[in-house]
Amino acid sequence: MSDVVVQANHVSKEYRINRFQRKKTHERSLREDVVGLLTSPFRKRDDSGSIDSIWALKDVSFDVKAGEVVGIIGRNGAGKSTLLKILSRITRPTEGTIDIYGRVGSLLEVGTGFHAELSGRENIYLNGAILGMGKREIDRKFDEIVAFSEVEKFIDTPVKRYSSGMYMRLAFAVAAHLDPEILIVDEVLAVGDVQFQKKCLGKMSEVAHGGRTVLFVSHNMNAIEQLCGSAILLEEGTLAEYSHEVSSVISRYLSDAVDETTSPFVWANAGNKFDNPYFKPLKMSLTNADGDSISGVVNRRDAVWLQIEAEIERLDSALIFGYAIYGESGTPLYWSLQTDAPQEQWLKIKEGRWVFRSRIPLEVLNEGHYRLELIVGLYYVTWFCAPGEKGPVVYLDVHGGLSESPYWVSKRPGVMAISTEWVGDLK
Amino acid sequence: MTHIRIEPRSSWLAMEWREVWRFRELLFFLVWRDVKVRYKQTVIGIAWVVLQPLVASFIFAIIFGNFARMPSDNLPYVIFAMGGLVPWNFFANSIQRGTGSLVGSAGLISKVYFPRLIIPVASILAGLVDLAVVLTALIVLMLIWGITPTLAILTLPLMLLLAFGIALGASLGLTAINVQYRDVGYAMPVVMQLWLYATPVIYSSSLIPENWRWLYGLNPMVGVIGGFRWALFGTGMPPLAELALSLSVMIALLIGGVLLFNRMESRFADVV
């Protein structure tokens, strides 16, 4: 078995849905069951396989070696949380087994079991015990925990008087000092302000690089990319991919995650819209550096080009075309026109069918969702596709690839996200 | 290196006692939390523990002792009633808390692993502190009234152990069922009310006709209350037959409770 510390064999988990209410509530009343038994006493009580059940996980197998940091990604409902719950022994699998070699600690939530009436000090002990630490272990780490949480002054105040930030810091401080051989973490970083998330991620990377085995669920692709040496992609309860090529797993996840109905990344001229002899747009899409079509969900490190196909029947020296890009709140970020450069560098336009391409400078964009709108017109004469009106539009989602720095792993405030050059002189 | 195998389902009988032992510190912390939190933000705090049965006893003394002139085994009615209410309240509160314990800890159950048995056990253990306080008050009250305990008081812990065992056995089953069927939580207050009247708490068991005593004794609390009064006041003979019945019922409840709890445990996190 060499150094495999987690070995999952054909793990499946079935959740049964209430027969009488047919909705995903697990609360049943005795009356409903008795009535059910009276009205249909011979119905088979075991209903596996019928529509009353959902397989949250289906035949998932994988091995994790000692010291590996594995990211688990997937859409909501793909089975990530169920897998973590089974790994942390909160619930049992319906089928299959998992062998774990080593002491497991799991953090599915920060501050589980905190009691509002108890002081910070008391909650450290209570929460520590709940997470599986012994009293002596907590005694030993107590000062460190308090220092990390930065709430020294209020350590004997009931936590109900804490601000939510203080509360989170204290809760995370306890969790961060859990040191099992195998750590299981769920989206703990999704809470708190940006400052706090930084701190959590810092601690996480300390743990991840400290030789500990970690299984880590997150929607933060930057964090996964930075912290994990391999990644598992779950899709509808099955294991779609498990690889050490973290970025390729992430790309697959991102391209599967595209919701084309609401955010199309291709626009095609159906019928005869925007008809004009000077520049009739036919298609707008996104491509990579080689001109191959790509989806609208991209990593910031990717090379992404906007491709515009158009029919030009009559030449006019006043022709301008390009695109405008808008951020999530609808703020225009910039315009880019083919005629932005000095005149001698402009394309020599002739009649015919054209394919124009322009590289989108992702290196200045923050993580987020962008709208790219085609602009076409005759300079100071007329618009064929006016900015801000219902012109052709494609969408772009930028996820991950912000920086190689361990201190820049999540989205920052600001419309732009740029790495600028720094110099320094020792005086 | 520790090895854990996660499997679909534990067997009926295999309770993971070793896991329970490993998490004994958590048990201690949960009890400590319950005790610590219970009377926060009250002015007289733990005095409520004494005040509640004391006031009830005075009311019973006035109604049953003064007006109805019911027998009280030749004791002042207040003392007699307290002697029943103290073990009964411990028992009734234990069942109440025990039954609601798993549902009340839903947050813990769905987020952290530990042997679930710890939850109902902790909720009942936490009641022992209240019991100790109110018991002390009762003994002080007895001394004021000029009633001195006899050597029989040495058996008092046994009676309390019996009450503890019965409450635990019943709670284990009830709290497990309550996870799936919340009806239990609503039914319990009514059941406890009826149970109170079927137990010689505010009246003396001497009121029950001799030839019905065996049936009456099937209520395990009859033996406990009778035994408790005997241990404390030392009057008459110990109710040995009833105590034996109580003990048998306790053992049956504990075995049944553990089996039922164990059977349902694997689904708690999914259902709660």
Interface residues (C-beta under 8 A of the other chain):
Chain A: Y15 H26 E27 R28 S29 L30 R31 D33 K85 I86 L87 S88 R89 I90 T91 R92 P93 T94 E95 G96 T97 I98 D99 I100 Y101 G102 R103 V104 S106 L108 E109 T112 G113 H115 E117 L118 E122 Y125 L126 A129 I130 L131 G132 G134 K135
Chain B: M1 T2 H3 I4 R5 I6 E7 P8 R9 S10 F23 E25 L26 F28 F29 L30 W32 R33 K36 V37 K40 Q41 G107 L108 I109 S110 K111 V112 Y113 F114 Q180 Y181 R182 D183 V184 S266 R267 A269 D270 V271 V272
